[in-house]
Amino acid sequence: MSETGALTIRTERLRLRMPDIDDFAAYAQLMASPRSLGMGGPFDLRAAWGMFCHDVALWQLFGHGALTMELSETGECVGQVGINHGPLFPEKELGWFVYAEYEGKGYATEAALALRDWAFATLKLPSLVSYIAPGNTASVAVAERLRARLDPAPRTDSADLVYRHLPS
């Protein structure tokens, strides 16, 4: 954490930083689109705002939450990675999404690996899970690149696949 309490993680190509209000427009647009189906969407503006605030509030409540992925070179916002928890998630979940125009470049894997390693080192978590909607082959590929394995763990949506991440 920085002096202001805001975490920043740097990877080869990304800066993972706390979300700010300027990130909300792209977030709301994604949540209103069919691309949010795997997260229970599409969502209206009010629901997207509540989810965005949830992602930010997790830092205060649990010491983890969402981080905005931005390109180090340009500062472009490309998506989000986060550790979710609270009453909406049976276990601490490592989740990610990348905006459509940035898919297929490895950003989700790069960001999720960095946040996962931070969580294991800093929070001393025994494991994390990723809840993935059936048919979301891109997220399944990310989970498998992170060496997560299918797990029969409890889930809010019984159709979701659960991938378990263990410390290296």
N, C-alpha and C positions, 0 to 999 in steps of 0.2 A: 504494500500500500504506500501511496505517496504521503507527503506531509498533510494533504487535505483529506486523507483517508480513501482516496480513489485509486483503485488498482489499475495498473497498466501492465500488460504482458506483451513483449515483442517477440516476433518470430522472424524468419528469414524475409518474408514479404509483407507481413501484417503487423498492425498495432491493434491490440485488443484493449479497449478502453470502456469506461463506464458510459452507458447510454446517456444522451442528452436530448433536450426537446427537439433539436434539429433532426434527430433520427426518426421522429414519430411519423412524419408524412409517408416515408417509404414503408415503414412498418405497417401502418394502417392500410396502405394500398395492398400490400401482400396479404394481410389478414382478410381483406374484403374480396380477394380473388379466389378462384377455384384451387389455386396452389396451396391454400390453407386447409383443404379438406382433411388431410391427415392429422391436423391439429384440432379438428372439431368444427372447422369453419365451413363456409365463409362467415365472417363476423362483421357486424355493423360498427360504426365509428365508436359508439359508447363501449361496446365489448372490447374492441381493440385497445382503447384507452385504458380500460381496466387491466388488460393483460400486460400492456406496456408498464403500467405503474407497479403491477405485481413483480415483473422482472427487475425493476429498480429497487423496490422495497425489500426484496429478499436479502440484499446486502446488509441492511440494517437489522433485519430479523434473524438471519442465519449465518452471516459472514460469507455468503456466496450469492451469486445471482447471474444476471446477464451481462455480457460484454459485447459491445459493438465491434464488428470486424471492419477495419479500414485499411486500405492499401497504404503502406509506409511511404511510397514514393509520391502519391498524389493526394492522399487523405480521403479518397472516395470511399463511401460506406458500401460494403459489399454484402453484409448480412449480420447475423448475430450468433453467438455461441453462449451457452449458459449452463449453470447447475441449478435445476429447479427442485423445489421441495415445498412442503406445506401441505395443507389438506387436499390439494389437487393431485398429489403424487404419492404413491405408497412408499417409494424410496427416493433417495436423491438421484436425480436424472441428469445425465449429460445430454444436452440437446443442441441442435444447430439448425440454421437455415441460411441459404445463400440466395440473394436476389437473382432472378432469372438470367439477366445479362452477364452474370459472373459465374454461372454454373460451369462445371467441367474443367475447372482450373486448379482443383486441389485445395481451395481455400478452406472448405469445411473441415477436411482432414487435418490440415495444418493448424487451424484454430482449436479444434476439439482436442487434438493431441497436446497442445500447449496448456489448455485449461485443465484437462484431465491430469496431466503431470503436476501442475500447480496444486490441484485439489488433493492429490495423494500426498504430496510433500508438505503442504501447509496445513491442510485440515485433518490430515492423518486418517482419511476415510478408508475403511476396509474394502469398499467397492463402490461402483456407480452402475447405474443401468441406463439404457437408452430405450425408450418406448418408440417403436416405429410402426407406422400404419402398413398393413399388407399392401404390396404393390409399389411401395416407395423404394425402388431398386437403388436409387442414388444414395439414400441414407443407409440402406443395408450395406452397400459397398463401403461407405465411410466407416461404419461400425466394424466391418470385417478387416479393413485396412488398419484399424486401431487394435486389432486382435481381440475384439470382444466376441463372446460366444453366446449363442442362443441359450436362454435360461427360462425355466418355468415359473419365474417370480410372479407375485401378484401384480395386477395392472388394473387401472381404472376402466379401460376399454378392453373387453375380453378378446377382441379381434387383433389387438396390437401384438407385434413381435416384441420380445424383451431381449436385449443384448446386454450381457454383464461384462463390465470392465474391471479388471483386477490390477493392482499395482505390479509394475515390472519386477 
